[in-house]
Amino acid sequence: MRTTVRVGNVEVTAIRDKAHSFDRAWHYPAVSEEAWAPYLDLIENEPGNAMVNFHCFVVRGDGRAVLIDTGWGPELGPPGAPKSRGALPERLSEIGLEPEDIDVVAFTHLHADHVGWNLVYDGEAISPRFGNARYLVSERDWAFFSSREENHPNIARQALPLERAGVLDTFADGHSLTRSITAVATPGHTPGHTSFVVQSGGERLFILGDLIHHPVVATETGWVHRFDADPEEAVLTRRRQLRRLEEDRTLVAAGHLNHPTFGRFERRGGRRIWKPGVTGGNGG
Ligand SMILES: [Zn+2]
């Protein structure tokens, strides 16, 4: 399946930093095994659905290279999983990009698995890995995470020092990162959780962020993820956005789903499902 899609004059590439096996009880602690029962086929028989993936996206166009999220990074991985290094730098290099080529790094939110490659530690010295980039985070997520004393070590190490390094900018809902990329507030998973709409030449792609962590949630929109900061708001946001994306048949990039994460929400047998793949006009 292709890992780069064209959206008008813009190219979007899905880059997997890491993946590990999906532990449903850990991700959805309030969901019973009985509630999972109708979906076990989906997990066992469809390749990739037994995994959780950690993707970043590169959006190239308008003379800019924008990196959305930076994965788990070099040091830390998911709780309970063996520690292993992510692959973002190698994957970027494979598509012809070195860290200095990135103009903007933007975050869907500041959880540990979205900030991991931000900074380089060399003894006492801390420097931005993407040395020519501005790092952009929603003002609500910055206010929330920068004021919390207890943050995951990856957030403390890879997100909070951005301000001291002088490379951090915050943005409000509706901010345009480039001519083709607009921030859309999708709060609930975190207070400032943001999706990004890529729009060019009459085509459109929606970079979802963490509105879903598994395809089953396309149907079970009321299931609350372990890390949904405000469960009620997360469910409202998920329902509103998924309904719209389904109605508009918008191509979606859902970073925790199976590589390369591009697909659409569709209706089948009276239920909304996640349909992986690129169909309906976006090629490249
Ligand atoms: Zn995440």
Boltz pocket constraint, residues with backbone or C-beta under 6 A from the ligand:
constraints:
  - pocket:
      binder: B
      contacts: [[A, 111], [A, 113], [A, 114], [A, 210], [A, 256]]
      max_distance: 6.0
